[in-house]
Amino acid sequence: MGDSKTKSEGPVQINIRCDEHISQGVYSNFAKISHSEDEFTIDFIYINPDPPFGKLQSRIITSPGHAKRFLMAL
């Protein structure tokens, strides 16, 4: 039996919404990467030199496949 649903051809356009504070971006001068078999966690940190302290700016949790594509883009 054939599938009664037909897929449209061509790329699918996805509209992405972004809050203003996210679209401005943040500065990071340090990154910490940890991983398990199922996911990668990348922490982007700003380290202020005087007095020395760090602030987590953003955390990305992604699949190994997406992490590999990110690496290939670099």
N, CA, C, O and CB atoms as a CASP TS submission, in Angstrom:
PFRMAT TS
TARGET T0000
AUTHOR 0000-0000-0000
METHOD Language model
MODEL 1
PARENT N/A
ATOM      1  N   MET     1       0.838  -1.177   0.000  1.00  0.00           N
ATOM      2  CA  MET     1       0.000   0.000   0.000  1.00  0.00           C
ATOM      3  C   MET     1       0.880   1.236   0.000  1.00  0.00           C
ATOM      4  O   MET     1       1.902   1.287   0.684  1.00  0.00           O
ATOM      5  CB  MET     1      -0.951   0.000   1.207  1.00  0.00           C
ATOM      6  N   GLY     2       0.487   2.194  -0.745  1.00  0.00           N
ATOM      7  CA  GLY     2       1.231   3.443  -0.818  1.00  0.00           C
ATOM      8  C   GLY     2       0.836   4.393   0.293  1.00  0.00           C
ATOM      9  O   GLY     2      -0.243   4.287   0.875  1.00  0.00           O
ATOM     10  N   ASP     3       1.704   5.295   0.564  1.00  0.00           N
ATOM     11  CA  ASP     3       1.436   6.315   1.580  1.00  0.00           C
ATOM     12  C   ASP     3       0.483   7.350   0.995  1.00  0.00           C
ATOM     13  O   ASP     3       0.737   7.890  -0.082  1.00  0.00           O
ATOM     14  CB  ASP     3       2.759   6.991   2.067  1.00  0.00           C
ATOM     15  N   SER     4      -0.607   7.627   1.694  1.00  0.00           N
ATOM     16  CA  SER     4      -1.589   8.569   1.171  1.00  0.00           C
ATOM     17  C   SER     4      -1.113  10.019   1.272  1.00  0.00           C
ATOM     18  O   SER     4      -1.647  10.900   0.598  1.00  0.00           O
ATOM     19  CB  SER     4      -2.902   8.408   1.911  1.00  0.00           C
ATOM     20  N   LYS     5      -0.109  10.261   2.115  1.00  0.00           N
ATOM     21  CA  LYS     5       0.423  11.617   2.248  1.00  0.00           C
ATOM     22  C   LYS     5       1.555  11.809   1.244  1.00  0.00           C
ATOM     23  O   LYS     5       2.438  10.959   1.134  1.00  0.00           O
ATOM     24  CB  LYS     5       0.922  11.886   3.702  1.00  0.00           C
ATOM     25  N   THR     6       1.532  12.891   0.533  1.00  0.00           N
ATOM     26  CA  THR     6       2.609  13.181  -0.403  1.00  0.00           C
ATOM     27  C   THR     6       3.459  14.300   0.159  1.00  0.00           C
ATOM     28  O   THR     6       2.943  15.256   0.738  1.00  0.00           O
ATOM     29  CB  THR     6       2.056  13.556  -1.796  1.00  0.00           C
ATOM     30  N   LYS     7       4.755  14.177  -0.014  1.00  0.00           N
ATOM     31  CA  LYS     7       5.680  15.197   0.465  1.00  0.00           C
ATOM     32  C   LYS     7       5.864  16.249  -0.618  1.00  0.00           C
ATOM     33  O   LYS     7       6.015  15.924  -1.796  1.00  0.00           O
ATOM     34  CB  LYS     7       7.042  14.572   0.865  1.00  0.00           C
ATOM     35  N   SER     8       5.850  17.506  -0.211  1.00  0.00           N
ATOM     36  CA  SER     8       6.095  18.566  -1.183  1.00  0.00           C
ATOM     37  C   SER     8       7.582  18.591  -1.508  1.00  0.00           C
ATOM     38  O   SER     8       8.427  18.314  -0.657  1.00  0.00           O
ATOM     39  CB  SER     8       5.618  19.951  -0.643  1.00  0.00           C
ATOM     40  N   GLU     9       7.875  18.920  -2.732  1.00  0.00           N
ATOM     41  CA  GLU     9       9.266  18.966  -3.157  1.00  0.00           C
ATOM     42  C   GLU     9       9.850  20.338  -2.887  1.00  0.00           C
ATOM     43  O   GLU     9       9.122  21.328  -2.828  1.00  0.00           O
ATOM     44  CB  GLU     9       9.394  18.615  -4.641  1.00  0.00           C
ATOM     45  N   GLY    10      11.147  20.396  -2.724  1.00  0.00           N
ATOM     46  CA  GLY    10      11.831  21.655  -2.477  1.00  0.00           C
ATOM     47  C   GLY    10      12.115  21.856  -0.998  1.00  0.00           C
ATOM     48  O   GLY    10      11.613  21.120  -0.149  1.00  0.00           O
ATOM     49  N   PRO    11      12.920  22.855  -0.706  1.00  0.00           N
ATOM     50  CA  PRO    11      13.295  23.103   0.688  1.00  0.00           C
ATOM     51  C   PRO    11      12.123  23.645   1.504  1.00  0.00           C
ATOM     52  O   PRO    11      11.249  24.340   0.985  1.00  0.00           O
ATOM     53  CB  PRO    11      14.465  24.080   0.752  1.00  0.00           C
ATOM     54  N   VAL    12      12.130  23.315   2.773  1.00  0.00           N
ATOM     55  CA  VAL    12      11.117  23.810   3.699  1.00  0.00           C
ATOM     56  C   VAL    12      11.646  25.093   4.325  1.00  0.00           C
ATOM     57  O   VAL    12      12.777  25.126   4.809  1.00  0.00           O
ATOM     58  CB  VAL    12      10.767  22.742   4.797  1.00  0.00           C
ATOM     59  N   GLN    13      10.841  26.142   4.320  1.00  0.00           N
ATOM     60  CA  GLN    13      11.246  27.408   4.924  1.00  0.00           C
ATOM     61  C   GLN    13      10.750  27.441   6.360  1.00  0.00           C
ATOM     62  O   GLN    13       9.565  27.237   6.624  1.00  0.00           O
ATOM     63  CB  GLN    13      10.697  28.623   4.116  1.00  0.00           C
ATOM     64  N   ILE    14      11.668  27.699   7.285  1.00  0.00           N
ATOM     65  CA  ILE    14      11.326  27.774   8.701  1.00  0.00           C
ATOM     66  C   ILE    14      11.548  29.200   9.168  1.00  0.00           C
ATOM     67  O   ILE    14      12.644  29.739   9.017  1.00  0.00           O
ATOM     68  CB  ILE    14      12.167  26.770   9.548  1.00  0.00           C
ATOM     69  N   ASN    15      10.523  29.814   9.732  1.00  0.00           N
ATOM     70  CA  ASN    15      10.651  31.155  10.303  1.00  0.00           C
ATOM     71  C   ASN    15      11.181  31.030  11.722  1.00  0.00           C
ATOM     72  O   ASN    15      10.603  30.316  12.542  1.00  0.00           O
ATOM     73  CB  ASN    15       9.288  31.914  10.284  1.00  0.00           C
ATOM     74  N   ILE    16      12.277  31.720  12.017  1.00  0.00           N
ATOM     75  CA  ILE    16      12.908  31.660  13.331  1.00  0.00           C
ATOM     76  C   ILE    16      12.709  32.982  14.035  1.00  0.00           C
ATOM     77  O   ILE    16      13.040  34.039  13.498  1.00  0.00           O
ATOM     78  CB  ILE    16      14.411  31.323  13.218  1.00  0.00           C
ATOM     79  N   ARG    17      12.168  32.922  15.240  1.00  0.00           N
ATOM     80  CA  ARG    17      11.975  34.121  16.054  1.00  0.00           C
ATOM     81  C   ARG    17      13.140  34.241  17.025  1.00  0.00           C
ATOM     82  O   ARG    17      13.682  33.239  17.491  1.00  0.00           O
ATOM     83  CB  ARG    17      10.614  34.075  16.819  1.00  0.00           C
ATOM     84  N   CYS    18      13.519  35.480  17.323  1.00  0.00           N
ATOM     85  CA  CYS    18      14.654  35.720  18.210  1.00  0.00           C
ATOM     86  C   CYS    18      14.370  36.929  19.082  1.00  0.00           C
ATOM     87  O   CYS    18      14.021  37.997  18.578  1.00  0.00           O
ATOM     88  CB  CYS    18      15.956  35.926  17.402  1.00  0.00           C
ATOM     89  N   ASP    19      14.519  36.762  20.398  1.00  0.00           N
ATOM     90  CA  ASP    19      14.375  37.897  21.303  1.00  0.00           C
ATOM     91  C   ASP    19      15.508  38.887  21.067  1.00  0.00           C
ATOM     92  O   ASP    19      16.604  38.496  20.664  1.00  0.00           O
ATOM     93  CB  ASP    19      14.358  37.428  22.777  1.00  0.00           C
ATOM     94  N   GLU    20      15.247  40.166  21.315  1.00  0.00           N
ATOM     95  CA  GLU    20      16.237  41.207  21.038  1.00  0.00           C
ATOM     96  C   GLU    20      17.539  40.987  21.807  1.00  0.00           C
ATOM     97  O   GLU    20      18.622  41.153  21.244  1.00  0.00           O
ATOM     98  CB  GLU    20      15.665  42.570  21.382  1.00  0.00           C
ATOM     99  N   HIS    21      17.448  40.618  23.074  1.00  0.00           N
ATOM    100  CA  HIS    21      18.681  40.442  23.852  1.00  0.00           C
ATOM    101  C   HIS    21      19.520  39.275  23.333  1.00  0.00           C
ATOM    102  O   HIS    21      20.739  39.285  23.500  1.00  0.00           O
ATOM    103  CB  HIS    21      18.345  40.219  25.327  1.00  0.00           C
ATOM    104  N   ILE    22      18.913  38.286  22.718  1.00  0.00           N
ATOM    105  CA  ILE    22      19.653  37.180  22.114  1.00  0.00           C
ATOM    106  C   ILE    22      20.310  37.636  20.813  1.00  0.00           C
ATOM    107  O   ILE    22      21.453  37.269  20.539  1.00  0.00           O
ATOM    108  CB  ILE    22      18.721  35.976  21.854  1.00  0.00           C
ATOM    109  N   SER    23      19.608  38.424  20.016  1.00  0.00           N
ATOM    110  CA  SER    23      20.135  38.851  18.717  1.00  0.00           C
ATOM    111  C   SER    23      21.342  39.775  18.851  1.00  0.00           C
ATOM    112  O   SER    23      22.126  39.901  17.911  1.00  0.00           O
ATOM    113  CB  SER    23      19.049  39.549  17.922  1.00  0.00           C
ATOM    114  N   GLN    24      21.501  40.420  20.002  1.00  0.00           N
ATOM    115  CA  GLN    24      22.649  41.305  20.209  1.00  0.00           C
ATOM    116  C   GLN    24      23.936  40.520  20.415  1.00  0.00           C
ATOM    117  O   GLN    24      25.021  41.047  20.168  1.00  0.00           O
ATOM    118  CB  GLN    24      22.404  42.215  21.404  1.00  0.00           C
ATOM    119  N   GLY    25      23.841  39.282  20.860  1.00  0.00           N
ATOM    120  CA  GLY    25      25.019  38.458  21.082  1.00  0.00           C
ATOM    121  C   GLY    25      25.735  38.813  22.378  1.00  0.00           C
ATOM    122  O   GLY    25      25.419  39.816  23.019  1.00  0.00           O
ATOM    123  N   VAL    26      26.695  37.987  22.755  1.00  0.00           N
ATOM    124  CA  VAL    26      27.506  38.210  23.949  1.00  0.00           C
ATOM    125  C   VAL    26      28.958  37.896  23.615  1.00  0.00           C
ATOM    126  O   VAL    26      29.239  37.150  22.677  1.00  0.00           O
ATOM    127  CB  VAL    26      27.009  37.337  25.146  1.00  0.00           C
ATOM    128  N   TYR    27      29.878  38.471  24.385  1.00  0.00           N
ATOM    129  CA  TYR    27      31.305  38.234  24.169  1.00  0.00           C
ATOM    130  C   TYR    27      31.781  37.115  25.087  1.00  0.00           C
ATOM    131  O   TYR    27      31.402  37.053  26.256  1.00  0.00           O
ATOM    132  CB  TYR    27      32.126  39.527  24.416  1.00  0.00           C
ATOM    133  N   SER    28      32.606  36.243  24.551  1.00  0.00           N
ATOM    134  CA  SER    28      33.192  35.148  25.309  1.00  0.00           C
ATOM    135  C   SER    28      34.672  35.059  24.965  1.00  0.00           C
ATOM    136  O   SER    28      35.045  35.127  23.794  1.00  0.00           O
ATOM    137  CB  SER    28      32.467  33.802  25.012  1.00  0.00           C
ATOM    138  N   ASN    29      35.521  34.908  25.991  1.00  0.00           N
ATOM    139  CA  ASN    29      36.951  34.733  25.734  1.00  0.00           C
ATOM    140  C   ASN    29      37.456  33.398  26.271  1.00  0.00           C
ATOM    141  O   ASN    29      38.664  33.185  26.383  1.00  0.00           O
ATOM    142  CB  ASN    29      37.745  35.879  26.360  1.00  0.00           C
ATOM    143  N   PHE    30      36.530  32.499  26.602  1.00  0.00           N
ATOM    144  CA  PHE    30      36.891  31.170  27.100  1.00  0.00           C
ATOM    145  C   PHE    30      35.725  30.222  26.823  1.00  0.00           C
ATOM    146  O   PHE    30      34.561  30.614  26.912  1.00  0.00           O
ATOM    147  CB  PHE    30      37.237  31.208  28.634  1.00  0.00           C
ATOM    148  N   ALA    31      36.041  28.989  26.493  1.00  0.00           N
ATOM    149  CA  ALA    31      34.997  27.985  26.279  1.00  0.00           C
ATOM    150  C   ALA    31      35.380  26.697  26.995  1.00  0.00           C
ATOM    151  O   ALA    31      36.551  26.318  27.031  1.00  0.00           O
ATOM    152  CB  ALA    31      34.777  27.722  24.762  1.00  0.00           C
ATOM    153  N   LYS    32      34.393  26.038  27.557  1.00  0.00           N
ATOM    154  CA  LYS    32      34.583  24.745  28.225  1.00  0.00           C
ATOM    155  C   LYS    32      33.657  23.754  27.540  1.00  0.00           C
ATOM    156  O   LYS    32      32.458  23.999  27.412  1.00  0.00           O
ATOM    157  CB  LYS    32      34.291  24.830  29.782  1.00  0.00           C
ATOM    158  N   ILE    33      34.214  22.640  27.103  1.00  0.00           N
ATOM    159  CA  ILE    33      33.431  21.644  26.376  1.00  0.00           C
ATOM    160  C   ILE    33      33.441  20.334  27.155  1.00  0.00           C
ATOM    161  O   ILE    33      34.503  19.832  27.527  1.00  0.00           O
ATOM    162  CB  ILE    33      33.988  21.436  24.939  1.00  0.00           C
ATOM    163  N   SER    34      32.270  19.789  27.397  1.00  0.00           N
ATOM    164  CA  SER    34      32.157  18.466  28.009  1.00  0.00           C
ATOM    165  C   SER    34      31.188  17.650  27.162  1.00  0.00           C
ATOM    166  O   SER    34      30.369  18.200  26.425  1.00  0.00           O
ATOM    167  CB  SER    34      31.672  18.557  29.508  1.00  0.00           C
ATOM    168  N   HIS    35      31.296  16.325  27.282  1.00  0.00           N
ATOM    169  CA  HIS    35      30.437  15.496  26.433  1.00  0.00           C
ATOM    170  C   HIS    35      30.168  14.143  27.065  1.00  0.00           C
ATOM    171  O   HIS    35      30.891  13.679  27.946  1.00  0.00           O
ATOM    172  CB  HIS    35      31.069  15.307  25.063  1.00  0.00           C
ATOM    173  N   SER    36      29.120  13.542  26.588  1.00  0.00           N
ATOM    174  CA  SER    36      28.787  12.152  26.888  1.00  0.00           C
ATOM    175  C   SER    36      28.574  11.469  25.544  1.00  0.00           C
ATOM    176  O   SER    36      28.802  12.070  24.494  1.00  0.00           O
ATOM    177  CB  SER    36      27.504  12.030  27.826  1.00  0.00           C
ATOM    178  N   GLU    37      28.146  10.240  25.575  1.00  0.00           N
ATOM    179  CA  GLU    37      27.899   9.523  24.322  1.00  0.00           C
ATOM    180  C   GLU    37      26.774  10.166  23.513  1.00  0.00           C
ATOM    181  O   GLU    37      26.757  10.078  22.286  1.00  0.00           O
ATOM    182  CB  GLU    37      27.559   8.063  24.611  1.00  0.00           C
ATOM    183  N   ASP    38      25.833  10.815  24.207  1.00  0.00           N
ATOM    184  CA  ASP    38      24.635  11.327  23.546  1.00  0.00           C
ATOM    185  C   ASP    38      24.602  12.822  23.299  1.00  0.00           C
ATOM    186  O   ASP    38      23.793  13.289  22.497  1.00  0.00           O
ATOM    187  CB  ASP    38      23.470  10.968  24.337  1.00  0.00           C
ATOM    188  N   GLU    39      25.472  13.603  23.975  1.00  0.00           N
ATOM    189  CA  GLU    39      25.389  15.055  23.811  1.00  0.00           C
ATOM    190  C   GLU    39      26.707  15.746  24.128  1.00  0.00           C
ATOM    191  O   GLU    39      27.550  15.229  24.861  1.00  0.00           O
ATOM    192  CB  GLU    39      24.296  15.617  24.696  1.00  0.00           C
ATOM    193  N   PHE    40      26.854  16.936  23.547  1.00  0.00           N
ATOM    194  CA  PHE    40      27.968  17.829  23.833  1.00  0.00           C
ATOM    195  C   PHE    40      27.406  19.059  24.534  1.00  0.00           C
ATOM    196  O   PHE    40      26.352  19.569  24.153  1.00  0.00           O
ATOM    197  CB  PHE    40      28.744  18.221  22.526  1.00  0.00           C
ATOM    198  N   THR    41      28.110  19.534  25.559  1.00  0.00           N
ATOM    199  CA  THR    41      27.747  20.764  26.247  1.00  0.00           C
ATOM    200  C   THR    41      28.904  21.734  26.082  1.00  0.00           C
ATOM    201  O   THR    41      30.038  21.432  26.454  1.00  0.00           O
ATOM    202  CB  THR    41      27.422  20.509  27.760  1.00  0.00           C
ATOM    203  N   ILE    42      28.612  22.902  25.523  1.00  0.00           N
ATOM    204  CA  ILE    42      29.632  23.927  25.309  1.00  0.00           C
ATOM    205  C   ILE    42      29.239  25.148  26.123  1.00  0.00           C
ATOM    206  O   ILE    42      28.197  25.760  25.886  1.00  0.00           O
ATOM    207  CB  ILE    42      29.785  24.283  23.786  1.00  0.00           C
ATOM    208  N   ASP    43      30.093  25.496  27.094  1.00  0.00           N
ATOM    209  CA  ASP    43      29.885  26.686  27.916  1.00  0.00           C
ATOM    210  C   ASP    43      30.760  27.808  27.380  1.00  0.00           C
ATOM    211  O   ASP    43      31.971  27.637  27.236  1.00  0.00           O
ATOM    212  CB  ASP    43      30.203  26.400  29.417  1.00  0.00           C
ATOM    213  N   PHE    44      30.160  28.949  27.084  1.00  0.00           N
ATOM    214  CA  PHE    44      30.887  30.135  26.648  1.00  0.00           C
ATOM    215  C   PHE    44      30.975  31.072  27.847  1.00  0.00           C
ATOM    216  O   PHE    44      29.955  31.471  28.409  1.00  0.00           O
ATOM    217  CB  PHE    44      30.184  30.834  25.415  1.00  0.00           C
ATOM    218  N   ILE    45      32.200  31.421  28.234  1.00  0.00           N
ATOM    219  CA  ILE    45      32.459  32.146  29.476  1.00  0.00           C
ATOM    220  C   ILE    45      33.242  33.414  29.178  1.00  0.00           C
ATOM    221  O   ILE    45      34.110  33.431  28.306  1.00  0.00           O
ATOM    222  CB  ILE    45      33.227  31.261  30.481  1.00  0.00           C
ATOM    223  N   TYR    46      32.926  34.479  29.915  1.00  0.00           N
ATOM    224  CA  TYR    46      33.738  35.696  29.870  1.00  0.00           C
ATOM    225  C   TYR    46      34.556  35.730  31.150  1.00  0.00           C
ATOM    226  O   TYR    46      34.000  35.700  32.247  1.00  0.00           O
ATOM    227  CB  TYR    46      32.849  36.997  29.717  1.00  0.00           C
ATOM    228  N   ILE    47      35.882  35.791  31.012  1.00  0.00           N
ATOM    229  CA  ILE    47      36.772  35.890  32.162  1.00  0.00           C
ATOM    230  C   ILE    47      37.288  37.312  32.249  1.00  0.00           C
ATOM    231  O   ILE    47      37.997  37.785  31.360  1.00  0.00           O
ATOM    232  CB  ILE    47      37.947  34.875  32.062  1.00  0.00           C
ATOM    233  N   ASN    48      36.924  37.988  33.331  1.00  0.00           N
ATOM    234  CA  ASN    48      37.379  39.350  33.600  1.00  0.00           C
ATOM    235  C   ASN    48      38.713  39.256  34.341  1.00  0.00           C
ATOM    236  O   ASN    48      38.790  38.575  35.363  1.00  0.00           O
ATOM    237  CB  ASN    48      36.314  40.163  34.435  1.00  0.00           C
ATOM    238  N   PRO    49      39.767  39.923  33.852  1.00  0.00           N
ATOM    239  CA  PRO    49      41.090  39.767  34.459  1.00  0.00           C
ATOM    240  C   PRO    49      41.302  40.512  35.778  1.00  0.00           C
ATOM    241  O   PRO    49      42.203  40.148  36.535  1.00  0.00           O
ATOM    242  CB  PRO    49      42.110  40.218  33.498  1.00  0.00           C
ATOM    243  N   ASP    50      40.509  41.540  36.081  1.00  0.00           N
ATOM    244  CA  ASP    50      40.820  42.346  37.265  1.00  0.00           C
ATOM    245  C   ASP    50      39.564  42.737  38.024  1.00  0.00           C
ATOM    246  O   ASP    50      38.852  43.606  37.520  1.00  0.00           O
ATOM    247  CB  ASP    50      41.590  43.598  36.866  1.00  0.00           C
ATOM    248  N   PRO    51      39.225  42.203  39.153  1.00  0.00           N
ATOM    249  CA  PRO    51      39.814  40.995  39.751  1.00  0.00           C
ATOM    250  C   PRO    51      39.375  39.768  38.961  1.00  0.00           C
ATOM    251  O   PRO    51      38.318  39.787  38.330  1.00  0.00           O
ATOM    252  CB  PRO    51      39.403  40.855  41.247  1.00  0.00           C
ATOM    253  N   PRO    52      40.160  38.717  38.988  1.00  0.00           N
ATOM    254  CA  PRO    52      39.822  37.564  38.141  1.00  0.00           C
ATOM    255  C   PRO    52      38.529  36.870  38.584  1.00  0.00           C
ATOM    256  O   PRO    52      38.415  36.395  39.714  1.00  0.00           O
ATOM    257  CB  PRO    52      40.969  36.559  38.153  1.00  0.00           C
ATOM    258  N   PHE    53      37.574  36.826  37.676  1.00  0.00           N
ATOM    259  CA  PHE    53      36.344  36.058  37.880  1.00  0.00           C
ATOM    260  C   PHE    53      35.767  35.730  36.514  1.00  0.00           C
ATOM    261  O   PHE    53      36.058  36.409  35.529  1.00  0.00           O
ATOM    262  CB  PHE    53      35.306  36.847  38.757  1.00  0.00           C
ATOM    263  N   GLY    54      34.964  34.706  36.459  1.00  0.00           N
ATOM    264  CA  GLY    54      34.339  34.311  35.202  1.00  0.00           C
ATOM    265  C   GLY    54      32.833  34.358  35.303  1.00  0.00           C
ATOM    266  O   GLY    54      32.262  34.167  36.377  1.00  0.00           O
ATOM    267  N   LYS    55      32.189  34.616  34.167  1.00  0.00           N
ATOM    268  CA  LYS    55      30.726  34.633  34.105  1.00  0.00           C
ATOM    269  C   LYS    55      30.283  33.806  32.904  1.00  0.00           C
ATOM    270  O   LYS    55      30.715  34.047  31.777  1.00  0.00           O
ATOM    271  CB  LYS    55      30.177  36.096  34.008  1.00  0.00           C
ATOM    272  N   LEU    56      29.421  32.832  33.158  1.00  0.00           N
ATOM    273  CA  LEU    56      28.868  32.027  32.078  1.00  0.00           C
ATOM    274  C   LEU    56      27.965  32.908  31.228  1.00  0.00           C
ATOM    275  O   LEU    56      26.988  33.467  31.726  1.00  0.00           O
ATOM    276  CB  LEU    56      28.087  30.797  32.632  1.00  0.00           C
ATOM    277  N   GLN    57      28.289  33.033  29.952  1.00  0.00           N
ATOM    278  CA  GLN    57      27.520  33.875  29.042  1.00  0.00           C
ATOM    279  C   GLN    57      26.422  33.088  28.331  1.00  0.00           C
ATOM    280  O   GLN    57      25.316  33.589  28.124  1.00  0.00           O
ATOM    281  CB  GLN    57      28.443  34.515  28.017  1.00  0.00           C
ATOM    282  N   SER    58      26.746  31.838  27.957  1.00  0.00           N
ATOM    283  CA  SER    58      25.787  31.028  27.214  1.00  0.00           C
ATOM    284  C   SER    58      26.190  29.564  27.317  1.00  0.00           C
ATOM    285  O   SER    58      27.368  29.241  27.466  1.00  0.00           O
ATOM    286  CB  SER    58      25.706  31.476  25.728  1.00  0.00           C
ATOM    287  N   ARG    59      25.203  28.687  27.235  1.00  0.00           N
ATOM    288  CA  ARG    59      25.456  27.242  27.244  1.00  0.00           C
ATOM    289  C   ARG    59      24.680  26.630  26.086  1.00  0.00           C
ATOM    290  O   ARG    59      23.482  26.867  25.929  1.00  0.00           O
ATOM    291  CB  ARG    59      25.040  26.585  28.619  1.00  0.00           C
ATOM    292  N   ILE    60      25.379  25.841  25.280  1.00  0.00           N
ATOM    293  CA  ILE    60      24.772  25.142  24.154  1.00  0.00           C
ATOM    294  C   ILE    60      24.857  23.644  24.438  1.00  0.00           C
ATOM    295  O   ILE    60      25.934  23.128  24.734  1.00  0.00           O
ATOM    296  CB  ILE    60      25.480  25.510  22.797  1.00  0.00           C
ATOM    297  N   ILE    61      23.739  22.954  24.349  1.00  0.00           N
ATOM    298  CA  ILE    61      23.708  21.499  24.494  1.00  0.00           C
ATOM    299  C   ILE    61      23.216  20.951  23.163  1.00  0.00           C
ATOM    300  O   ILE    61      22.132  21.305  22.700  1.00  0.00           O
ATOM    301  CB  ILE    61      22.782  21.035  25.702  1.00  0.00           C
ATOM    302  N   THR    62      24.018  20.082  22.549  1.00  0.00           N
ATOM    303  CA  THR    62      23.701  19.628  21.198  1.00  0.00           C
ATOM    304  C   THR    62      24.098  18.164  21.006  1.00  0.00           C
ATOM    305  O   THR    62      24.783  17.575  21.842  1.00  0.00           O
ATOM    306  CB  THR    62      24.409  20.509  20.159  1.00  0.00           C
ATOM    307  N   SER    63      23.661  17.602  19.907  1.00  0.00           N
ATOM    308  CA  SER    63      23.966  16.207  19.588  1.00  0.00           C
ATOM    309  C   SER    63      25.383  16.098  19.026  1.00  0.00           C
ATOM    310  O   SER    63      25.932  17.093  18.552  1.00  0.00           O
ATOM    311  CB  SER    63      22.936  15.637  18.577  1.00  0.00           C
ATOM    312  N   PRO    64      25.983  14.905  19.071  1.00  0.00           N
ATOM    313  CA  PRO    64      27.304  14.726  18.468  1.00  0.00           C
ATOM    314  C   PRO    64      27.332  15.085  16.977  1.00  0.00           C
ATOM    315  O   PRO    64      28.322  15.632  16.492  1.00  0.00           O
ATOM    316  CB  PRO    64      27.758  13.291  18.652  1.00  0.00           C
ATOM    317  N   GLY    65      26.258  14.784  16.254  1.00  0.00           N
ATOM    318  CA  GLY    65      26.202  15.124  14.827  1.00  0.00           C
ATOM    319  C   GLY    65      26.263  16.618  14.586  1.00  0.00           C
ATOM    320  O   GLY    65      26.988  17.073  13.701  1.00  0.00           O
ATOM    321  N   HIS    66      25.508  17.395  15.365  1.00  0.00           N
ATOM    322  CA  HIS    66      25.548  18.849  15.224  1.00  0.00           C
ATOM    323  C   HIS    66      26.903  19.398  15.661  1.00  0.00           C
ATOM    324  O   HIS    66      27.407  20.342  15.053  1.00  0.00           O
ATOM    325  CB  HIS    66      24.422  19.500  16.043  1.00  0.00           C
ATOM    326  N   ALA    67      27.502  18.824  16.703  1.00  0.00           N
ATOM    327  CA  ALA    67      28.823  19.272  17.147  1.00  0.00           C
ATOM    328  C   ALA    67      29.860  19.041  16.047  1.00  0.00           C
ATOM    329  O   ALA    67      30.732  19.883  15.832  1.00  0.00           O
ATOM    330  CB  ALA    67      29.240  18.536  18.443  1.00  0.00           C
ATOM    331  N   LYS    68      29.771  17.919  15.356  1.00  0.00           N
ATOM    332  CA  LYS    68      30.707  17.627  14.265  1.00  0.00           C
ATOM    333  C   LYS    68      30.523  18.617  13.116  1.00  0.00           C
ATOM    334  O   LYS    68      31.511  19.076  12.542  1.00  0.00           O
ATOM    335  CB  LYS    68      30.512  16.182  13.757  1.00  0.00           C
ATOM    336  N   ARG    69      29.289  18.952  12.771  1.00  0.00           N
ATOM    337  CA  ARG    69      29.053  19.931  11.707  1.00  0.00           C
ATOM    338  C   ARG    69      29.557  21.317  12.111  1.00  0.00           C
ATOM    339  O   ARG    69      30.052  22.072  11.273  1.00  0.00           O
ATOM    340  CB  ARG    69      27.556  19.996  11.364  1.00  0.00           C
ATOM    341  N   PHE    70      29.431  21.643  13.386  1.00  0.00           N
ATOM    342  CA  PHE    70      29.973  22.904  13.896  1.00  0.00           C
ATOM    343  C   PHE    70      31.494  22.918  13.736  1.00  0.00           C
ATOM    344  O   PHE    70      32.063  23.915  13.290  1.00  0.00           O
ATOM    345  CB  PHE    70      29.580  23.110  15.385  1.00  0.00           C
ATOM    346  N   LEU    71      32.144  21.827  14.097  1.00  0.00           N
ATOM    347  CA  LEU    71      33.596  21.711  13.941  1.00  0.00           C
ATOM    348  C   LEU    71      34.005  21.852  12.478  1.00  0.00           C
ATOM    349  O   LEU    71      34.977  22.544  12.177  1.00  0.00           O
ATOM    350  CB  LEU    71      34.088  20.367  14.495  1.00  0.00           C
ATOM    351  N   MET    72      33.289  21.217  11.575  1.00  0.00           N
ATOM    352  CA  MET    72      33.627  21.288  10.149  1.00  0.00           C
ATOM    353  C   MET    72      33.455  22.705   9.608  1.00  0.00           C
ATOM    354  O   MET    72      34.146  23.090   8.665  1.00  0.00           O
ATOM    355  CB  MET    72      32.757  20.313   9.345  1.00  0.00           C
ATOM    356  N   ALA    73      32.550  23.480  10.189  1.00  0.00           N
ATOM    357  CA  ALA    73      32.350  24.867   9.748  1.00  0.00           C
ATOM    358  C   ALA    73      33.513  25.757  10.168  1.00  0.00           C
ATOM    359  O   ALA    73      33.756  26.794   9.551  1.00  0.00           O
ATOM    360  CB  ALA    73      31.040  25.423  10.315  1.00  0.00           C
ATOM    361  N   LEU    74      34.230  25.358  11.212  1.00  0.00           N
ATOM    362  CA  LEU    74      35.377  26.153  11.652  1.00  0.00           C
ATOM    363  C   LEU    74      36.533  25.914  10.716  1.00  0.00           C
ATOM    364  O   LEU    74      37.606  26.487  10.902  1.00  0.00           O
ATOM    365  CB  LEU    74      35.776  25.813  13.102  1.00  0.00           C
TER
END
